[in-house]
């Protein structure tokens, strides 16, 4: 990215900028490269500050802050989750993020993250599946065909070669829209009439529903040996998708246990229920998939390091483009200690400009 002319300017990536950046790079390439950034940061997991996201819950949803730092860069995301929003034409999830320089504290980038969160969630799911899905998996069931479904399908195609999709949603129109959006992208698509039908023959089962409640999207009898479950929808207290019996016979992999035990599928389990941290698998410190009969479960709730990786990737990809706007965001007085004097000079300038000619 070109050097900024003054200290007050911060690059801002709008929704339009983000869409153009993704399309210029190519959606599959973007997801593949983003997954590599996330994987690289998981390998150095121990250098990051880590804290469960800071959540403000209400009856209708949640607003969260997700911060982290690797000592050189600091990043955070503001994100909400309000399932009722679709009834009034709004998104269930919206977000924006900031990447900053730790040494000075100055922000380096502000970005929309509604689209970017969908991309990083899918990239993380597919990156985890490289270590957890059965060998030569080529068929995935997606239960819950909302805003995340197409991104999941394309990420699994890009990273694992998934070509067969079995789609189901309680709203048939959601399935029709998903199938239509993916129609010309190299998939064999089967629209299903039930979640039971959707999982037939699937090597990977992705659950990505939005309702903020303890639901049973998958029951134990629906999950055969050797399946990998990519549980995306459980992401806040009181919101789950899997029957407890599935957890009892699965090897469970998580991002950050203190957060997942509150928000993920494992909130159904005792506090000492065994789980494996995904970063340890990626770093070669713990096994992922061990055999063809093993049922693996990625209990994904999303963690701040993934957003940090996404912001870092996007900032790197801006170089040589004009896909950002310059925001006059930071006060930059001539003398750093004379902030009040900056106000006085502004007052004098505006008074002069108002004088009649």
C-alpha positions in Angstrom: 0.0 0.0 0.0 1.4 3.5 -0.8 2.8 5.6 2.0 0.3 7.9 3.5 0.9 11.6 3.0 0.0 12.7 6.5 -0.4 11.1 9.9 -4.1 12.0 10.2 -5.1 9.7 7.2 -6.2 6.1 7.8 -7.1 3.8 4.9 -10.7 2.6 4.9 -12.1 -0.4 3.0 -15.8 0.0 2.2 -18.2 -2.8 1.3 -17.8 -1.8 -2.4 -14.0 -1.8 -2.0 -14.1 -5.3 -0.4 -16.3 -6.7 -3.1 -14.0 -5.4 -5.8 -10.9 -6.7 -4.0 -12.4 -10.2 -3.6 -13.5 -10.3 -7.3 -10.2 -8.9 -8.6 -8.3 -11.7 -6.7 -11.0 -14.4 -7.4 -13.2 -15.9 -4.7 -11.5 -19.3 -4.6 -8.0 -17.7 -4.7 -9.0 -15.2 -2.0 -10.3 -18.1 0.3 -7.2 -20.2 -0.4 -4.8 -17.4 0.4 -6.7 -16.2 3.4 -6.8 -19.8 4.8 -2.9 -19.8 4.5 -2.7 -16.6 6.5 -5.0 -18.1 9.2 -3.0 -21.3 9.3 0.3 -19.4 9.6 -1.1 -17.4 12.6 -2.4 -20.6 14.2 1.2 -22.0 14.0 2.4 -19.1 16.1 -0.7 -19.1 18.4 1.3 -18.8 21.6 2.6 -15.3 20.7 -0.9 -13.8 20.6 -2.8 -12.1 23.4 -5.9 -14.2 23.9 -9.2 -13.4 25.6 -12.8 -14.6 25.1 -14.7 -12.1 23.1 -16.4 -9.3 25.1 -20.1 -9.8 24.7 -23.1 -7.7 25.4 -26.2 -10.0 25.2 -29.8 -8.8 24.8 -33.1 -10.7 24.3 -32.7 -10.4 20.5 -29.0 -10.9 20.0 -25.5 -10.0 20.9 -22.9 -7.3 20.2 -19.3 -8.4 20.6 -15.7 -7.0 20.6 -13.0 -9.4 19.5 -9.4 -8.1 20.2 -5.9 -9.7 19.9 -2.3 -8.7 19.3 0.9 -10.5 18.2 3.1 -7.8 19.8 3.6 -5.9 16.5 0.1 -5.5 15.3 -3.2 -5.1 17.2 -6.6 -6.0 15.7 -10.1 -6.0 16.9 -13.5 -6.6 15.3 -16.9 -5.2 16.3 -19.6 -7.8 15.4 -23.3 -8.4 16.1 -25.5 -11.5 15.8 -29.3 -10.8 15.6 -31.2 -13.6 13.9 -34.4 -11.6 13.9 -32.9 -9.0 11.6 -33.8 -11.0 8.4 -37.5 -10.2 9.1 -36.8 -6.5 8.6 -34.4 -6.8 5.7 -31.3 -6.6 7.7 -28.2 -8.9 7.9 -28.0 -11.3 10.9 -24.3 -10.5 11.3 -22.6 -7.2 10.5 -19.0 -6.2 11.4 -16.1 -3.9 11.0 -12.5 -4.1 12.1 -9.4 -2.2 12.9 -5.7 -3.1 12.5 -3.2 -0.9 14.4 0.5 -0.5 14.9 1.4 -1.6 18.5 4.5 0.7 18.6 2.6 3.9 18.0 -1.0 2.9 18.7 -2.0 4.4 15.4 -4.6 2.6 13.3 -3.2 1.3 10.0 -6.5 0.1 8.5 -10.3 0.3 9.1 -12.4 -2.2 7.1 -15.9 -3.5 6.6 -16.0 -7.1 8.0 -19.5 -8.3 7.2 -18.3 -9.8 3.9 -14.8 -10.4 5.3 -16.2 -12.4 8.3 -18.1 -14.7 6.0 -14.9 -15.3 4.1 -12.7 -15.9 7.1 -15.3 -18.2 8.7 -15.4 -20.4 5.6 -11.6 -20.2 5.2 -11.1 -21.3 8.8 -13.6 -24.2 8.4 -11.9 -25.5 5.3 -8.4 -25.0 6.8 -9.4 -27.1 9.9 -10.9 -29.8 7.6 -7.6 -30.3 5.9 -6.5 -31.9 9.2 -9.8 -33.4 10.3 -11.8 -34.5 7.3 -11.6 -38.1 5.9 -9.1 -38.6 3.1 -10.4 -37.9 -0.4 -13.7 -36.4 0.9 -15.7 -35.1 -2.0 -19.2 -34.7 -0.7 -20.5 -32.2 1.9 -23.9 -31.7 3.4 -24.7 -28.1 4.3 -27.6 -27.8 6.7 -28.7 -24.2 7.0 -28.4 -22.4 3.6 -28.2 -18.8 4.8 -25.6 -16.2 4.2 -22.6 -18.4 5.1 -23.5 -21.4 3.0 -22.0 -20.4 -0.4 -18.8 -19.3 1.2 -18.4 -22.7 3.0 -19.0 -24.6 -0.3 -16.5 -22.6 -2.2 -13.8 -22.7 0.5 -14.2 -26.5 0.8 -13.9 -26.8 -3.0 -10.8 -24.6 -3.0 -9.0 -26.3 -0.2 -10.3 -29.9 -0.2 -11.7 -30.5 -3.7 -15.3 -30.9 -2.5 -17.5 -31.1 -5.6 -20.8 -32.7 -4.4 -23.2 -30.7 -2.2 -26.3 -31.8 -0.4 -28.3 -28.8 0.7 -31.1 -28.5 3.2 -32.8 -25.6 5.0 -36.2 -25.3 6.7 -36.8 -22.5 4.2 -36.9 -24.1 0.7 -36.3 -20.7 -0.8 -32.9 -20.5 1.0 -31.9 -23.7 -0.6 -33.0 -22.6 -4.0 -31.0 -19.4 -3.7 -27.9 -21.2 -2.5 -28.2 -23.7 -5.3 -28.7 -20.9 -7.9 -25.7 -18.9 -6.6 -23.4 -22.0 -6.9 -24.9 -23.4 -10.1 -22.0 -22.5 -12.4 -19.1 -22.9 -10.0 -18.3 -26.6 -10.7 -20.6 -28.3 -8.1 -22.9 -31.3 -8.4 -25.8 -30.0 -6.2 -28.7 -32.0 -4.7 -31.4 -30.1 -2.9 -32.8 -32.2 0.0 -36.1 -32.3 1.7 -34.7 -33.0 5.2 -31.5 -32.9 7.2 -31.6 -36.8 7.3 -31.6 -36.9 3.5 -28.9 -34.3 3.3 -26.3 -36.3 5.3 -26.7 -39.4 3.2 -23.3 -40.2 1.7 -21.7 -37.0 3.0 -18.1 -37.1 4.2 -18.4 -33.7 5.7 -21.4 -32.3 7.5 -21.6 -28.5 7.9 -24.3 -27.1 10.2 -24.7 -23.3 9.8 -28.1 -22.3 11.2 -28.9 -18.9 12.7 -31.7 -19.4 15.3 -30.5 -18.3 18.8 -31.6 -21.4 20.7 -30.6 -24.9 21.7 -31.7 -26.9 18.6 -31.1 -30.4 17.5 -30.0 -30.1 13.8 -28.1 -33.4 13.9 -29.1 -36.5 16.0 -26.7 -39.3 16.8 -28.2 -41.8 14.4 -27.5 -39.4 11.5 -23.8 -39.4 12.0 -22.0 -42.5 10.7 -18.4 -43.5 11.2 -15.6 -41.5 9.5 -17.6 -38.3 9.2 -16.2 -34.8 9.9 -18.7 -32.4 11.4 -18.1 -28.7 10.8 -20.3 -27.1 13.4 -20.5 -23.4 12.5 -23.9 -22.3 13.9 -23.3 -22.6 17.7 -21.7 -19.3 18.6 -23.2 -17.9 21.8 -24.6 -19.2 25.1 -27.8 -21.1 24.8 -27.3 -21.7 21.0 -26.3 -25.2 19.9 -27.1 -27.5 16.9 -25.9 -31.0 17.8 -27.4 -33.7 20.0 -25.2 -34.3 23.1 -24.7 -37.9 22.2 -22.8 -36.9 19.1 -20.3 -35.0 21.3 -19.8 -38.1 23.4 -18.5 -40.2 20.5 -16.6 -37.5 18.6 -13.1 -36.2 18.9 -13.7 -32.5 19.4 -11.4 -29.7 18.1 -11.8 -26.1 19.2 -10.2 -22.7 18.7 -9.9 -21.3 22.2 -11.4 -23.5 25.0 -12.4 -20.7 27.4 -14.6 -19.1 24.7 -15.9 -22.4 23.1 -17.0 -23.8 26.5 -19.3 -20.8 26.9 -20.5 -20.5 23.3 -19.9 -23.7 21.4 -21.5 -27.1 21.2 -19.4 -28.2 24.2 -21.4 -25.8 26.5 -23.6 -28.9 26.8 -20.8 -30.9 28.3 -19.0 -30.8 31.7 -16.3 -28.2 32.1 -13.5 -30.8 31.9 -14.8 -32.6 28.8 -11.7 -33.4 26.7 -11.1 -31.2 23.6 -8.0 -30.6 21.4 -7.0 -27.1 20.5 -6.8 -26.8 16.7 -3.5 -24.8 16.8 -1.8 -27.8 18.4 -2.8 -30.0 15.5 -1.5 -27.5 13.0 1.7 -27.1 14.9 2.2 -30.8 15.0 1.8 -31.1 18.8 -1.4 -33.1 18.7 -3.0 -35.6 16.2 -5.9 -34.6 14.0 -7.7 -37.4 12.1 -6.2 -40.7 13.2 -8.2 -43.3 11.2 -11.0 -43.7 8.8 -13.7 -44.6 11.3 -13.1 -41.6 13.6 -15.8 -39.0 14.0 -14.2 -35.5 14.2 -16.0 -32.4 15.2 -14.7 -28.8 14.7 -16.7 -26.9 17.3 -16.2 -23.5 15.5 -17.3 -20.3 17.2 -14.9 -17.9 15.6 -11.9 -16.4 17.4 -10.2 -13.0 17.2 -6.9 -14.4 15.7 -8.8 -15.4 12.6 -10.1 -11.8 12.2 -6.5 -10.5 12.8 -5.3 -12.8 10.0 -8.0 -11.6 7.7 -7.2 -7.9 8.3 -3.5 -8.6 7.9 -4.2 -10.4 4.6 -6.4 -7.7 3.2 -3.9 -5.0 4.1 -1.2 -6.9 2.3 -3.4 -7.3 -0.8 -4.1 -3.5 -1.0 -0.6 -2.8 -2.3 -0.8 -1.3 -5.8 -4.5 -0.9 -5.8 -6.9 2.0 -5.3 -9.4 -0.1 -3.4 -9.6 2.0 -0.3 -10.6 5.5 0.8 -8.5 7.9 2.8 -10.3 8.9 6.1 -9.3 12.0 7.9 -9.6 10.2 11.2 -6.8 11.3 13.5 -6.0 14.7 15.0 -2.6 15.8 13.7 -1.6 19.2 15.2 1.5 20.9 14.1 2.8 20.5 17.7 1.7 17.1 19.2 1.1 18.6 22.6 -1.0 21.6 21.3 -4.3 19.9 20.6 -6.3 22.9 21.9 -4.3 25.2 19.7 -5.4 23.1 16.7 -9.0 24.0 17.7 -8.1 27.7 17.9 -6.5 27.7 14.5 -9.6 25.9 13.1 -11.8 28.6 14.7 -9.7 31.4 13.1 -9.8 29.7 9.7 -13.5 29.2 9.7 -14.1 32.8 10.9 -12.0 34.1 8.1 -13.9 32.0 5.5 -17.2 33.4 6.7 -16.3 37.0 6.2 -18.1 38.7 3.3 -16.1 39.4 0.3 
